[in-house]
Amino acid sequence: MSTQEDAGRLADELASLRAGQLSVQEFRARWRAGLDGPLEVILVNIEHYLADLDIREREPAYRAIQDGALEELIRGLRAGASGAELARITFLGRS
């Protein structure tokens, strides 16, 4: 699969995760093998989003920050942004 195909599939699955159509466990299982090439660097940032579900549930402001970053990441993936550009999108506050 090409990097652009991976990016499109990842964007779709992140959108499904955000919409509650895909669980964190399902997402992790699908991406367990990781990504090759330039997109590999963003998986560690995505893991922050996956790990912080409990914090998002209790803190609306944190949820807004992380959901905003996820939407930015999805847009970047769909627009063909480079791995370096996408790696600047974090889930730990302003990037």
C-alpha positions as CSV (number, residue, x, y, z in Angstrom):
1,M,0.0,0.0,0.0
2,S,1.3,3.5,-0.8
3,T,1.8,6.2,1.7
4,Q,-1.1,8.1,0.3
5,E,-3.4,5.0,0.6
6,D,-2.2,4.5,4.2
7,A,-2.9,8.2,4.9
8,G,-6.4,7.9,3.5
9,R,-7.2,4.7,5.4
10,L,-5.7,6.1,8.6
11,A,-7.8,9.3,8.2
12,D,-11.0,7.3,7.7
13,E,-10.3,5.1,10.7
14,L,-9.4,8.1,12.9
15,A,-12.7,9.7,11.9
16,S,-14.5,6.5,12.8
17,L,-12.7,6.4,16.1
18,R,-13.8,10.1,16.8
19,A,-17.4,9.2,15.8
20,G,-17.5,6.3,18.2
21,Q,-17.8,3.8,15.4
22,L,-14.4,2.2,16.1
23,S,-13.1,1.4,19.6
24,V,-9.6,2.2,20.8
25,Q,-8.9,-1.5,21.0
26,E,-10.1,-2.1,17.4
27,F,-8.0,0.9,16.2
28,R,-4.9,-0.4,18.0
29,A,-5.4,-4.0,16.6
30,R,-5.7,-2.6,13.0
31,W,-2.6,-0.5,13.3
32,R,-0.5,-2.9,15.5
33,A,1.9,-3.5,12.6
34,G,2.4,0.2,12.4
35,L,3.1,2.3,9.3
36,D,6.1,2.4,7.1
37,G,7.8,5.4,5.7
38,P,7.0,9.0,6.6
39,L,3.8,8.4,8.4
40,E,5.4,6.1,11.0
41,V,6.4,9.2,13.1
42,I,2.8,10.1,13.9
43,L,1.7,6.9,15.6
44,V,3.3,7.9,18.9
45,N,1.3,11.1,18.9
46,I,-1.9,9.2,18.0
47,E,-1.2,6.9,21.0
48,H,-1.5,10.0,23.3
49,Y,-5.0,10.5,22.0
50,L,-5.9,6.8,22.5
51,A,-4.5,6.7,26.0
52,D,-6.3,9.8,27.2
53,L,-9.9,8.7,26.8
54,D,-10.5,8.8,30.5
55,I,-9.2,12.4,30.8
56,R,-11.3,13.5,27.8
57,E,-14.4,12.1,29.6
58,R,-13.8,14.1,32.7
59,E,-12.3,17.3,31.3
60,P,-14.3,19.1,28.6
61,A,-11.4,21.6,27.9
62,Y,-8.9,18.8,27.4
63,R,-11.4,17.0,25.2
64,A,-11.7,20.1,23.0
65,I,-8.0,20.4,22.6
66,Q,-7.5,16.7,21.7
67,D,-10.5,16.5,19.4
68,G,-9.3,19.7,17.7
69,A,-5.9,18.2,17.2
70,L,-7.5,14.9,15.9
71,E,-9.5,16.9,13.3
72,E,-6.4,18.8,12.2
73,L,-4.6,15.5,11.8
74,I,-7.4,14.0,9.8
75,R,-7.5,17.0,7.5
76,G,-3.7,16.9,7.1
77,L,-3.8,13.2,6.2
78,R,-6.5,13.7,3.6
79,A,-4.6,16.7,2.2
80,G,-1.4,14.8,1.7
81,A,0.7,16.6,4.3
82,S,4.2,15.3,4.9
83,G,5.1,13.1,7.9
84,A,7.1,16.0,9.3
85,E,4.1,18.4,9.1
86,L,1.8,15.8,10.7
87,A,4.3,15.0,13.4
88,R,3.9,18.6,14.7
89,I,0.3,17.9,15.6
90,T,0.3,16.6,19.1
91,F,-2.4,15.7,21.6
92,L,-0.7,17.3,24.6
93,G,-1.9,20.9,24.1
94,R,-1.1,23.5,21.6
95,S,1.2,22.3,18.8
